[in-house]
């Protein structure tokens, strides 16, 4: 792909609803100038798994990715690629090779680049290059008009607008930026000023910055210019966080004083939104609402105007010179980046910013080249200082930190800091202190109360043992994350009373230390209107049954939060009943409610009238025996009772050892509770008997497990998609349409028999995933064949289940897993499953022969604990083979027996008993 709009088009494709539904795994990776195969592969793994990848061996990472993509369709976007290293490109493709050639479970790789050579490099008989030309005049005008001519007052500006569009030369970013700028201009003279601006006449020799972008920058207010240029500290394609950038602007003094009734943070968000609306920032593709990037050309613009005042040591090509004008620096964690600063720090005495950029979670976190003491002695004018992710064995900060009297922002997140020096509390101007995920930090300095200008104290992910005294004096505090209630008044819950500006997500721990309702009332939780999420926690202990239930209820009553709360969690509450505010319909914004570990409670609160509640979890209520009418009905407020749980989408109830009955709510179908419920899960309720709600019109996912006494009719669910039933006495279907099921998992003889009988009457035409387990009955699949749409089949602990006849062909099946089942299965031939790709066989004690050599699709085969298996024939398509505890095969493969090795020597990855066997023939 080429052209200015390559990334924009790729984003449009990536975010299209049809694309989102088609692919199971979707990842977007900004490659940039440095094409590191390991780094890119690990990024894909992390985005595909939503978790960290700590491996550093490329083969291991690629194997992990290959397994992660197994049985899944995928879309991988490699954005902004600049390297034409062909060998690196081929190596990158290794874990994708089978998927990009597959059918339904196949994958696509989309590469964007501005270099024709790279486009030619990545082409093959499976890939095509699409060159993006500039937009034609009418498309440009349409884009511009949709931004700039929304107001009827500007309809007469079309002539001058079209002249401006012509000057953009078909470049979408230029059109979009000027259109956003002019959307705020109602005077035609402003439009003519832009049309006739002398910047249009600048030659390319004078600057390679697009004139349209320079004009947009020229028309920014001065306070926005400062904020935009500051972003030149980020490297290209860097995904930055809106909230963090706002705090940096605040620390640098870029934010004007707020109007009455507003706060500085709101000014910062206003600035950010203004720049985003003018296309200086755009949303990234990582799925996070607060994550943004700058277009490459916008980044060039910021760098151009930043001049010598801003400098990035991250790029290896940048050599930091002894320029006394430099005020703002960013650096990475690589030793070469840090060493550049150490070499010249004496000439940076007036620097205001030393910001660490975490380009990659895999950067070297154990940098030793930096000397914090020396650095702090030289850089006394710093306002922003970040040592994020440094892993010094010794404490990172020295007492000299107290001499940085101008410091407003300090980030020590993800460091190994153990203690913070007392001199930290001399930083009276400090506004932001980030300590998130400092796992070794156990306490804060005792004089934290001196930091009277502190607004953001991020201690998320730390394991503090107690809070310092006098935290209530930090009256400007906006973010605290959590508070540990102490046993003394100076660090008790009452210290929260003055912190009325606390917002975002907040947790209060060790509420068992609150002795009476008067102390709880002093916390003034009801006044904290900026708080969106609240978690109240009591520590579990042996004396929980010895408490005074009325006192506990009174304490919780005085901890009532404000009515605008969105999420509420309570863990370990020690009373027997909840106060009236829990579940009141006046909490009209609550969307998520979690109640867990309330071991003394014998009745649930009335929750059915919470109008916006979408997610409800109830767990570990040891004494609740019945969920009755009070769960649904009016909460006592003076208004008409609405349909109970009218917005609820997910209900999860688990760990209720005494729960016996779920009382139905008598009403017509039109007024039945849970009209929007999509997911219902009931787990670990061993005494539960009786029926569930009779009609759930929106239910898509039903899961019931380890409810041993439960014998019931399942709800009528006309659009159910997924059904999971384990370890219950009996469950019968009440008009559950098998035709809509896509995923079915059942356990136990009665359940398997019941479902198989139902399948003989109604064929599950949409079923793609089936798991049967723990059935000793001698039964066969209905019609001796599989459902026609089935993709994945799991048979577990079903010794006497007859495997589907292999003389029939089952075209849809792609994944097969057999564990300790199908004793009648002695041989397996793959022609019955022409599209099978992944196969796992374990503890099939009578299996002697595995004949799969004719397959043209099998990629991954794993065989374990098959003591009689001696004959195996494998196809050329196989890329991964794992053999474990198959004595007639193990030793022969390990020794590369000439009777068997030629059959498997083409396979890239071979493992025997957990050990990978080097296969030189595939290297």
C-alpha positions in Angstrom: 0.0 0.0 0.0 1.2 3.5 -0.7 -0.1 7.0 -0.2 -1.0 9.3 2.7 -4.2 7.5 3.4 -2.8 4.0 3.9 -3.2 3.8 7.6 -6.6 5.5 7.5 -7.9 2.9 5.0 -6.5 0.1 7.1 -8.2 1.4 10.2 -11.5 1.6 8.3 -11.1 -2.0 7.3 -9.9 -3.2 10.7 -12.8 -1.5 12.6 -15.5 -2.5 10.1 -18.2 -4.6 11.9 -18.1 -7.3 9.2 -14.3 -7.7 9.8 -14.7 -7.7 13.5 -17.3 -10.5 13.3 -15.3 -12.6 10.7 -12.0 -13.0 12.6 -11.5 -14.5 16.0 -8.2 -12.8 16.6 -7.5 -9.2 15.4 -4.2 -7.5 16.1 -2.8 -4.2 15.0 1.0 -3.6 15.2 2.9 -0.4 14.3 6.1 -1.7 12.9 7.9 1.6 12.1 11.5 1.9 10.9 13.0 -0.8 13.0 11.8 -4.2 11.9 12.5 -6.5 14.9 11.0 -10.0 14.2 11.0 -11.0 17.8 9.5 -7.8 19.0 6.7 -7.8 16.4 5.9 -11.5 17.0 5.7 -10.9 20.8 3.5 -7.9 20.3 1.1 -10.0 18.2 1.1 -12.7 20.9 0.4 -10.1 23.6 -2.5 -8.5 21.7 -3.9 -11.9 20.7 -3.8 -13.2 24.3 -4.4 -9.9 26.1 -1.5 -10.8 28.4 2.3 -10.5 28.6 4.7 -12.7 26.7 7.9 -13.1 28.7 9.7 -15.4 26.4 12.8 -14.1 24.5 13.5 -17.0 22.2 12.0 -16.4 18.7 11.3 -20.1 18.1 9.5 -20.5 21.4 7.5 -17.3 20.8 6.5 -18.4 17.3 5.4 -21.8 18.5 3.3 -20.1 21.1 1.7 -17.9 18.5 1.1 -20.8 16.2 -0.7 -22.6 19.0 -2.7 -19.5 19.9 -3.9 -19.1 16.3 -4.8 -22.8 16.0 -8.4 -23.3 15.2 -8.9 -19.5 14.9 -9.3 -17.1 12.1 -7.1 -14.1 12.4 -6.4 -10.6 11.0 -3.0 -9.1 11.6 -2.3 -5.5 10.5 1.4 -4.6 10.2 1.2 -0.8 9.9 3.8 1.6 8.6 6.5 -0.9 7.6 9.8 0.6 6.3 12.2 -2.3 6.3 12.8 -4.4 3.1 14.7 -7.2 4.9 13.3 -10.1 3.0 14.8 -12.8 5.3 13.3 -11.1 8.3 9.9 -10.9 6.5 10.0 -14.6 5.7 10.9 -15.5 9.3 8.0 -13.4 10.6 5.6 -15.3 8.5 6.5 -18.8 9.9 3.7 -19.1 12.5 1.1 -17.8 10.1 2.0 -20.0 7.1 -0.8 -22.6 7.5 -3.4 -20.1 8.6 -3.1 -17.8 5.6 -3.7 -20.7 3.3 -6.6 -22.2 5.2 -10.3 -21.9 4.6 -12.8 -21.0 7.3 -10.1 -21.0 10.0 -7.7 -19.0 7.8 -6.1 -15.7 8.3 -5.1 -12.5 6.6 -2.1 -10.3 7.0 -2.4 -6.6 5.9 0.7 -4.6 5.5 0.7 -0.8 5.0 3.8 1.0 3.7 4.8 4.1 1.7 7.7 2.2 0.0 6.9 0.4 -3.3 9.9 -1.9 -2.7 8.3 -3.2 0.5 5.0 -3.7 -1.2 6.7 -5.8 -3.9 8.6 -7.8 -1.2 5.6 -8.9 0.7 3.7 -9.9 -2.5 3.3 -13.6 -3.4 0.7 -15.8 -5.1 -1.4 -15.3 -1.9 -0.9 -11.6 -1.5 -1.8 -8.5 -3.6 -0.6 -5.0 -3.5 -3.1 -2.1 -3.6 -1.6 1.3 -4.4 -3.6 4.2 -3.0 -3.7 7.2 -5.2 -4.6 10.7 -3.9 -8.3 11.6 -3.6 -10.0 13.1 -6.6 -11.5 16.6 -6.3 -15.0 15.6 -5.5 -14.0 13.1 -2.9 -11.8 15.7 -1.3 -14.7 18.2 -1.4 -17.1 15.7 0.2 -14.6 15.0 3.0 -14.0 18.7 3.6 -17.7 19.7 3.4 -18.8 17.1 5.9 -16.4 18.8 8.4 -16.5 22.4 7.5 -20.0 23.1 6.2 -22.2 21.6 8.9 -23.5 25.1 9.8 -26.1 26.6 7.4 -24.4 29.9 7.9 -21.4 28.7 5.9 -23.2 27.3 2.9 -22.2 30.4 0.9 -18.5 29.6 1.5 -18.4 26.8 -1.1 -16.5 28.7 -3.7 -13.6 29.6 -1.4 -13.8 26.2 0.2 -13.3 24.4 -3.1 -10.2 26.6 -3.8 -8.8 25.6 -0.4 -9.4 21.9 -1.1 -7.5 22.2 -4.4 -4.5 23.4 -2.6 -4.5 20.2 -0.5 -3.5 18.2 -3.6 -5.8 15.2 -2.8 -4.1 14.4 0.5 -6.8 13.2 3.0 -4.9 14.3 6.1 -4.5 17.8 4.8 -8.2 18.0 3.8 -9.3 16.6 7.2 -7.1 18.9 9.2 -8.2 22.1 7.4 -11.9 21.0 7.4 -11.7 20.5 11.2 -10.1 24.0 11.6 -12.7 25.7 9.5 -15.5 24.0 11.2 -15.1 26.6 13.9 -14.9 29.6 11.6 -18.1 31.4 10.7 -16.6 34.5 9.1 -15.7 34.2 5.4 -12.7 36.5 5.9 -11.2 33.7 8.0 -11.6 31.3 5.1 -10.0 33.8 2.7 -7.1 34.3 5.1 -6.4 30.6 5.0 -6.8 30.4 1.2 -4.3 33.3 0.7 -1.8 32.3 3.4 1.8 32.7 2.3 2.6 29.3 3.8 1.1 27.7 0.6 4.0 29.2 -1.3 6.8 27.6 0.7 8.9 25.4 -1.4 9.7 21.8 -0.5 13.3 22.8 -0.1 12.4 25.1 2.7 10.4 22.5 4.6 9.0 19.0 4.0 6.0 19.8 6.2 2.7 19.9 4.3 1.6 23.5 4.0 -2.0 22.6 5.1 -0.6 21.2 8.4 1.5 24.3 9.0 -1.5 26.5 8.4 -3.6 24.4 10.9 -0.8 24.8 13.5 -0.5 28.5 12.8 -4.2 29.0 13.6 -4.0 27.1 16.9 -4.3 29.2 20.1 -0.9 29.6 21.7 -1.8 27.4 24.7 -2.7 24.5 22.3 0.5 25.0 20.3 2.6 24.4 23.5 0.6 21.3 24.3 0.9 19.9 20.7 4.6 20.5 20.4 5.2 18.8 23.7 4.1 15.5 22.0 7.2 15.6 19.9 8.8 13.8 22.9 7.0 10.7 21.8 8.5 8.6 19.1 6.6 8.0 15.9 3.7 5.5 16.1 3.8 5.7 19.9 0.5 5.0 21.6 0.1 7.5 24.4 -2.5 7.7 27.1 -4.8 10.7 27.2 -4.9 10.9 31.0 -1.1 10.7 31.4 -0.5 13.4 28.8 -3.0 15.7 30.5 -1.0 15.3 33.8 2.2 16.1 32.0 0.7 19.3 30.5 -0.4 20.2 34.0 3.0 19.6 35.4 4.6 21.8 32.8 2.3 24.7 33.5 0.6 24.6 30.1 -2.9 24.6 31.5 -4.7 27.9 32.1 -6.4 28.4 35.4 -9.9 26.9 35.4 -13.1 28.9 35.5 -15.0 28.9 38.7 -16.5 25.5 39.5 -14.0 23.6 37.2 -10.7 21.9 38.0 -7.4 21.8 36.2 -8.0 18.3 34.9 -11.1 19.4 33.1 -9.1 22.2 31.4 -6.6 19.5 30.3 -9.3 17.3 28.8 -10.8 20.3 27.0 -7.4 21.1 25.4 -7.0 17.4 24.4 -10.4 17.1 22.9 -9.8 20.3 21.0 -6.6 19.0 19.4 -8.2 15.6 18.7 -11.2 17.3 17.0 -8.7 19.2 14.7 -7.1 15.8 13.7 -3.8 16.5 15.5 -4.4 13.3 17.5 -6.3 10.1 16.5 -7.5 7.0 18.3 -5.1 4.1 18.2 -6.3 0.6 17.3 -5.6 -1.2 20.6 -9.2 -1.0 21.7 -8.6 1.3 24.7 -10.7 4.4 24.8 -7.9 6.6 26.2 -5.2 5.4 23.8 -4.2 7.8 21.0 -1.4 8.2 18.3 -0.2 11.0 16.0 -0.1 10.6 12.3 3.5 10.4 11.1 3.1 13.8 9.3 1.7 15.3 12.5 4.6 14.0 14.4 7.0 15.6 11.8 5.1 18.9 12.4 5.5 18.7 16.2 9.2 17.9 15.8 9.7 20.7 13.4 8.2 23.3 15.8 9.8 21.8 18.8 13.2 22.6 17.4 16.2 22.4 19.8 14.0 22.7 22.9 12.7 19.2 22.6 14.8 16.1 22.1 14.3 12.3 21.9 17.3 10.1 22.8 15.2 7.1 21.9 16.2 7.0 18.2 19.6 5.6 17.9 20.4 8.0 15.1 19.9 11.0 17.4 23.1 12.2 18.9 22.5 14.5 21.9 24.6 17.5 21.5 25.6 20.0 24.2 22.8 22.4 23.3 21.9 24.6 26.3 18.5 25.4 24.7 17.2 21.8 25.3 14.5 21.9 28.0 12.6 18.7 27.4 14.0 15.2 26.9 12.6 11.7 26.5 14.5 8.5 26.7 14.1 4.8 26.4 15.4 2.1 28.8 18.1 0.9 26.5 21.5 1.5 27.8 22.5 3.6 24.8 19.6 5.9 25.3 20.3 6.4 29.0 24.0 6.8 28.5 23.5 9.8 26.1 21.8 11.7 28.9 24.4 10.7 31.5 27.2 11.9 29.2 25.9 15.4 28.8 23.7 16.0 31.9 26.0 18.7 33.1 25.0 20.8 30.1 21.3 20.2 30.8 21.1 22.1 34.0 18.0 24.0 32.9 16.1 20.9 31.6 12.5 20.8 32.8 11.5 17.4 31.6 13.2 14.0 31.8 10.5 11.6 30.6 11.0 7.8 30.2 9.2 6.3 27.2 8.4 2.7 27.5 8.6 1.7 23.9 8.3 -1.9 24.6 7.5 -4.0 27.7 10.5 -6.1 26.7 13.0 -3.2 27.0 16.0 -3.9 29.3 14.5 -3.1 32.7 17.7 -3.7 34.6 19.6 -0.6 33.4 22.6 0.0 35.6 24.3 2.7 33.6 22.3 5.5 35.2 23.4 7.1 38.4 20.3 8.6 40.0 22.2 10.6 42.6 24.4 12.3 40.0 21.5 13.0 37.7 19.4 14.6 40.5 22.3 16.8 41.5 22.6 18.2 38.0 19.0 18.6 37.0 17.6 20.8 39.7 15.1 22.6 37.5 13.1 19.5 36.6 9.3 19.6 36.6 8.8 16.1 35.2 10.9 13.1 36.1 10.2 9.5 35.1 12.2 6.4 36.2 9.4 4.1 35.2 10.4 0.4 35.0 13.9 0.8 36.3 15.0 -2.3 38.2 17.7 -1.2 40.6 18.5 -3.5 43.4 19.2 -0.5 45.6 16.6 2.2 46.3 16.3 4.3 43.2 15.8 7.7 44.9 18.3 9.4 47.1 17.6 12.1 49.8 18.6 14.7 47.2 15.2 14.2 45.5 14.0 16.7 48.1 16.1 19.4 46.4 14.0 19.3 43.2 11.8 22.0 44.5 10.1 22.6 41.1 9.2 19.0 40.6 5.5 18.5 39.8 5.4 15.0 38.3 7.3 11.9 39.5 6.8 8.4 38.0 8.4 5.4 39.7 5.9 2.9 38.4 7.0 -0.7 37.9 10.3 -0.2 39.7 11.8 -2.3 42.5 11.8 0.6 44.9 11.5 -0.6 48.5 11.3 2.6 50.5 10.9 6.3 49.6 13.1 8.9 51.3 11.5 11.2 53.8 12.8 14.1 51.8 10.2 13.3 49.1 7.8 15.0 51.4 9.6 18.3 50.9 8.4 18.5 47.3 5.5 20.9 48.1 4.8 21.6 44.4 4.4 17.9 43.5 1.0 17.2 41.8 1.4 13.7 40.5 3.2 10.7 42.2 3.0 7.4 40.3 3.9 4.3 42.2 1.8 1.7 40.4 3.0 -1.9 40.5 5.9 -1.1 42.9 5.5 -4.6 44.4 8.3 -4.2 47.0 7.0 -1.0 48.4 5.3 -1.6 51.7 4.7 1.9 53.1 4.6 5.5 52.2 6.7 8.2 53.9 5.3 9.3 57.2 5.0 13.0 56.3 2.9 12.5 53.1 0.5 15.1 54.6 3.0 17.8 53.7 2.4 17.3 49.9 -0.5 19.7 50.0 -0.5 20.2 46.2 -0.7 16.5 45.4 -3.6 15.7 43.1 -2.8 12.2 41.8 -1.4 9.4 43.9 -1.4 6.2 41.9 -0.7 3.2 44.1 -2.5 0.7 42.0 -0.9 -2.7 42.2 1.2 -2.0 45.3 1.0 -4.0 48.5 1.0 -1.3 51.1 0.5 -2.5 54.7 -0.9 0.7 56.1 -1.6 4.4 55.2 0.5 7.2 56.7 -1.3 9.5 59.1 -3.0 12.7 58.2 -3.9 11.9 54.5 -7.0 14.0 55.0 -4.8 17.1 54.6 -4.3 16.3 50.9 -7.5 18.1 50.0 -6.7 18.5 46.3 -6.3 14.7 45.8 -8.2 13.5 42.8 -6.9 10.0 42.4 -5.8 7.6 45.3 -6.9 4.2 44.0 -7.3 2.7 47.5 -7.2 3.4 51.2 -6.3 1.0 54.0 -8.3 1.8 57.2 -6.1 1.9 60.2 -6.9 1.3 63.9 -6.1 4.8 65.0 -7.9 8.1 64.3 -5.1 9.7 62.4 -5.2 6.9 59.8 -8.8 5.8 60.2 -11.6 6.0 57.7 -12.5 9.5 58.9 -9.4 10.8 57.0 -11.3 10.4 53.8 -13.8 13.0 54.9 -11.9 16.0 53.5 -11.0 14.2 50.3 -14.2 15.3 48.5 -12.6 15.5 45.1 -11.6 11.8 44.9 -12.7 10.4 41.6 -12.4 7.4 39.3 -12.0 4.0 40.8 -11.5 3.7 44.5 -11.3 0.9 47.0 -11.4 0.9 50.9 -9.7 -2.0 52.6 -9.9 -3.4 56.2 -13.2 -1.9 57.0 -13.3 -4.2 60.0 -11.2 -1.6 61.7 -14.2 0.9 61.6 -15.7 0.6 65.1 -18.9 2.5 64.9 -21.3 4.3 62.4 -20.1 7.7 63.6 -16.6 7.0 62.4 -18.0 5.7 59.1 -20.1 8.8 58.6 -17.0 11.0 58.9 -15.7 9.5 55.7 -18.4 11.5 53.8 -18.7 8.9 51.0 -22.0 10.4 49.9 -20.2 13.7 49.0 -17.7 12.2 46.6 -19.5 13.0 43.4 -16.5 12.4 41.1 -16.2 8.7 42.1 -17.4 6.3 39.4 -16.3 2.9 40.9 -16.3 1.9 44.6 -15.1 -1.3 46.2 -15.7 -1.9 50.0 -13.7 -4.7 51.5 -13.6 -6.4 54.9 -10.7 -8.8 55.7 -11.8 -12.3 56.4 -11.1 -13.6 59.9 -12.1 -16.2 62.4 -14.0 -13.7 64.5 -16.4 -12.7 61.6 -19.2 -14.6 63.3 -18.7 -12.9 66.6 -19.4 -9.3 65.4 -22.5 -7.3 66.3 -24.7 -7.5 63.1 -26.6 -4.3 63.8 -23.4 -2.3 64.2 -22.0 -3.8 61.0 -25.3 -2.8 59.2 -25.1 0.7 60.7 -21.5 1.2 59.6 -22.4 0.2 56.0 -25.4 2.5 56.1 -23.1 5.4 56.8 -20.8 4.4 54.0 -23.5 5.1 51.4 -22.0 6.5 48.2 -23.3 9.2 46.0 -26.2 8.4 43.6 -24.1 8.8 40.4 -22.0 5.8 41.1 -21.5 3.4 38.1 -19.9 0.3 39.6 -20.1 -1.1 43.2 -18.3 -4.1 44.8 -18.6 -5.4 48.3 -16.4 -8.1 49.6 -16.5 -9.8 53.0 -19.4 -7.7 54.5 -20.0 -9.1 58.0 -23.6 -8.2 58.7 -26.6 -10.5 58.3 -28.7 -8.0 56.3 -27.8 -5.0 54.0 -28.9 -1.5 54.7 -31.7 0.0 52.6 -29.5 2.0 50.2 -28.0 -1.2 48.7 -30.2 -1.7 45.6 -32.2 1.5 45.7 -33.5 2.5 42.3 -32.2 6.0 42.9 -28.8 4.6 42.0 -29.8 5.0 38.3 -26.3 4.9 36.9 -25.1 1.6 38.4 -24.2 -0.8 35.6 -22.1 -3.4 37.6 -22.7 -4.8 41.0 -20.6 -7.5 42.7 -21.4 -9.0 46.1 -19.0 -11.7 47.4 -17.9 -13.4 50.6 -20.7 -12.0 52.7 -20.7 -15.2 54.9 -23.1 -14.0 57.6 -25.8 -12.7 55.3 -29.0 -14.8 55.1 -30.9 -12.7 52.7 -30.0 -10.9 49.5 -30.8 -7.2 49.1 -33.5 -6.0 46.8 -31.7 -5.4 43.5 -34.4 -5.8 40.9 -35.3 -2.2 40.5 -31.8 -0.9 39.7 -32.7 0.6 36.3 -29.3 0.4 34.6 -27.8 -2.7 36.1 -26.2 -4.8 33.4 -23.8 -7.1 35.3 -24.5 -8.8 38.6 -22.2 -11.3 40.5 -23.3 -12.9 43.7 -20.8 -15.4 45.3 -19.9 -17.1 48.6 -23.1 -16.3 50.6 -22.8 -19.2 53.0 -26.1 -18.8 54.8 -28.6 -17.8 52.1 -31.2 -20.6 51.7 -33.7 -18.9 49.4 -33.8 -16.2 46.8 -37.3 -15.0 47.1 -39.6 -12.2 46.0 -37.7 -9.5 47.9 -34.9 -10.0 45.3 -37.1 -8.6 42.6 -39.6 -6.3 44.1 -39.9 -2.6 44.8 -37.2 -1.2 47.1 -39.5 1.0 49.1 -39.1 4.2 47.1 -42.3 5.9 46.2 -42.8 5.1 42.5 -44.3 2.5 40.2 -42.6 -0.9 40.3 -40.9 -1.6 36.9 -40.0 -4.9 35.3 -37.4 -6.5 37.6 -33.8 -6.5 36.3 -35.0 -4.8 33.1 -31.4 -4.0 31.9 -29.5 -7.0 33.3 -27.4 -8.8 30.7 -25.1 -11.0 32.8 -26.0 -12.9 36.1 -23.4 -15.0 37.8 -24.3 -16.9 41.0 -21.7 -19.2 42.6 -20.4 -20.6 45.9 -23.8 -20.8 47.7 -23.6 -24.0 49.8 -27.0 -23.6 51.5 -29.0 -22.2 48.7 -32.0 -24.5 48.1 -34.7 -22.6 46.3 -35.0 -19.9 43.7 -38.6 -18.6 44.0 -40.2 -17.7 40.7 -41.7 -14.3 40.0 -45.3 -14.7 39.1 -46.2 -12.6 36.0 -47.1 -12.7 32.3 -44.3 -13.3 29.8 -44.4 -9.6 28.8 -43.6 -8.5 32.4 -41.2 -11.4 33.2 -38.0 -10.4 34.9 -34.6 -10.5 33.1 -36.0 -9.4 29.7 -32.5 -8.6 28.4 -30.5 -11.3 30.2 -27.9 -12.8 27.8 -25.6 -14.8 30.1 -26.7 -16.9 33.1 -24.2 -18.9 35.1 -24.9 -21.0 38.2 -21.9 -22.7 39.8 -21.2 -24.6 43.0 -24.7 -24.6 44.6 -24.9 -28.2 45.8 -28.3 -28.0 47.5 -30.2 -26.0 44.9 -33.4 -27.7 43.7 -36.4 -26.7 41.6 -36.8 -24.6 38.5 -35.2 -21.6 37.0 -37.0 -18.5 35.6 -39.4 -19.9 33.0 -38.8 -17.5 30.1 -35.6 -15.7 29.2 -36.2 -14.2 25.7 -32.7 -12.7 25.3 -30.6 -15.6 26.8 -27.7 -16.6 24.6 -25.4 -18.4 27.1 -26.5 -20.7 29.9 -24.0 -22.5 32.2 -24.8 -24.8 35.2 -22.1 -26.7 37.0 -21.7 -28.6 40.3 -25.3 -28.3 41.5 -25.6 -31.9 42.4 -29.2 -31.9 43.6 -30.6 -29.8 40.8 -33.3 -31.4 38.7 -35.1 -28.8 36.7 -36.5 -27.6 33.4 -34.3 -25.2 31.6 -35.7 -21.7 30.8 -37.4 -21.2 27.5 -34.7 -19.4 25.5 -35.6 -18.9 21.8 -32.2 -17.5 20.8 -29.8 -19.5 23.0 -26.3 -19.9 21.4 -24.2 -21.7 24.1 -25.2 -24.3 26.7 -22.9 -25.8 29.4 -24.2 -28.3 31.9 -22.0 -30.3 34.3 -22.5 -32.3 37.5 -26.2 -31.8 38.1 -29.0 -34.3 38.7 -31.1 -33.7 35.7 -31.9 -30.9 33.4 -34.7 -31.0 30.8 -35.2 -28.6 28.0 -38.4 -26.5 27.9 -38.6 -25.5 24.3 -34.8 -24.8 24.0 -34.3 -24.8 20.2 -31.4 -27.0 19.3 -31.3 -25.3 15.9 -29.9 -22.1 17.4 -27.2 -23.7 19.5 -23.6 -23.0 18.4 -21.8 -24.4 21.4 -22.9 -27.3 23.6 -21.0 -28.8 26.5 -22.7 -31.5 28.6 -21.6 -33.9 31.3 -23.2 -37.0 32.8 -25.1 -40.0 31.5 -28.6 -38.5 31.8 -27.6 -35.3 30.2 -25.7 -36.9 27.2 -28.5 -39.3 26.6 -31.2 -36.6 26.8 -29.4 -34.3 24.4 -28.6 -37.2 21.9 -32.2 -38.2 21.9 -33.2 -34.6 21.3 -30.8 -34.5 18.4 -32.7 -37.4 16.7 -35.8 -35.2 16.7 -34.2 -31.8 15.9 -30.9 -31.6 14.1 -28.6 -28.8 15.5 -27.9 -27.2 12.2 -25.8 -24.3 13.7 -23.7 -26.3 16.2 -20.0 -25.7 15.7 -18.6 -26.8 19.1 -19.6 -30.0 21.0 -18.1 -31.4 24.2 -19.5 -34.5 25.9 -18.0 -36.0 29.1 -18.5 -38.4 32.0 -20.9 -40.8 30.2 -20.5 -44.5 30.7 -23.5 -45.5 28.7 -23.2 -47.4 25.5 -24.7 -44.8 23.1 -24.0 -43.6 19.6 -24.2 -40.3 17.9 -27.6 -39.6 16.4 -27.8 -41.1 13.0 -24.3 -42.4 13.5 -23.0 -39.1 12.2 -22.0 -35.6 13.3 -24.0 -32.4 13.1 -23.4 -31.0 9.6 -21.9 -27.7 10.8 -19.6 -29.1 13.6 -16.1 -27.7 13.6 -14.8 -28.9 17.0 -15.5 -32.2 18.9 -14.4 -33.1 22.4 -15.1 -36.6 23.8 -13.9 -37.0 27.4 -14.3 -39.9 29.8 -16.9 -41.6 27.7 -15.6 -45.1 27.5 -18.6 -46.7 25.8 -19.5 -44.0 23.4 -19.4 -45.3 19.8 -17.2 -43.1 17.6 -19.1 -41.8 14.5 -18.8 -44.3 11.6 -15.7 -43.6 9.6 -17.2 -44.8 6.3 -19.1 -41.5 6.2 -17.5 -38.2 5.5 -17.8 -35.3 7.9 -16.6 -32.4 5.9 -17.0 -29.6 8.5 -14.9 -31.1 11.3 -11.6 -29.3 11.8 -10.6 -30.1 15.4 -11.0 -33.5 17.2 -10.1 -34.3 20.9 -10.6 -37.8 22.4 -9.6 -38.4 26.0 -10.1 -41.7 27.8 -13.0 -42.5 25.6 -14.3 -44.7 22.7 -12.9 -48.1 23.9 -14.2 -49.7 20.7 -11.9 -47.4 18.6 -9.0 -49.6 17.5 -8.0 -47.8 14.3 -8.5 -44.3 12.9 -8.5 -43.4 9.3 -8.7 -39.8 8.3 -10.5 -40.0 4.9 -13.8 -39.7 7.0 -12.6 -36.2 8.0 -11.1 -34.6 5.0 -10.8 -31.1 6.5 -9.4 -32.1 10.0 -6.5 -29.8 11.0 -6.0 -30.4 14.7 -6.2 -33.8 16.5 -5.6 -34.8 20.1 -5.8 -38.4 21.2 -5.2 -39.4 24.9 -5.7 -42.6 26.8 -7.4 -44.5 24.0 -6.2 -47.8 25.3 -7.2 -50.0 22.4 -6.0 -47.8 19.5 -3.4 -49.6 17.5 -3.3 -47.8 14.2 -3.5 -44.2 13.2 -3.6 -43.8 9.4 -3.7 -40.1 8.4 -1.2 -40.0 5.6 -3.8 -39.2 3.0 -4.9 -36.0 4.7 -4.4 -32.7 2.9 -5.3 -30.5 5.9 -3.9 -32.0 9.2 -1.4 -29.6 10.7 -1.1 -30.5 14.4 -1.3 -34.0 16.0 -0.9 -34.9 19.7 -1.0 -38.5 20.9 -0.7 -39.5 24.6 -1.0 -42.6 26.8 -1.9 -45.0 24.0 -0.1 -48.1 25.1 -1.0 -50.2 22.1 -0.4 -47.7 19.3 2.3 -49.0 17.0 1.3 -48.0 13.5 1.3 -44.4 12.5 1.2 -42.8 9.0 1.4 -39.0 8.8 0.7 -36.5 6.0 3.0 -34.0 4.4 0.8 -31.1 5.7 1.7 -31.9 9.4 3.9 -29.2 11.0 3.7 -30.2 14.7 3.8 -33.7 16.3 3.7 -34.5 20.0 4.0 -38.1 21.3 3.8 -38.8 25.0 3.8 -42.1 26.9 3.2 -44.3 23.8 5.9 -47.0 24.5 5.7 -48.6 21.1 6.5 -45.3 19.4 8.5 -43.2 21.9 11.9 -44.8 21.8 11.8 -45.4 18.0 11.2 -41.7 17.3 13.8 -40.5 19.8 16.4 -42.8 18.2 15.2 -41.8 14.7 14.6 -45.4 13.8 14.9 -45.8 10.0 11.6 -47.6 9.9 9.7 -44.6 11.3 11.9 -41.5 11.0 11.4 -41.1 7.2 7.7 -41.0 7.8 8.0 -38.0 10.2 11.3 -36.3 9.2 9.4 -33.6 7.2 7.7 -32.2 10.4 9.0 -28.9 11.8 8.2 -29.5 15.4 8.5 -32.9 17.0 8.1 -33.5 20.8 8.5 -36.9 22.6 7.6 -37.1 26.3 7.8 -33.3 26.6 11.2 -32.9 24.9 11.6 -31.3 21.5 13.6 -33.3 19.0 15.9 -31.3 16.8 15.0 -31.9 13.2 17.8 -30.7 11.0 16.1 -31.7 7.8 13.5 -28.9 8.2 16.0 -26.1 9.3 
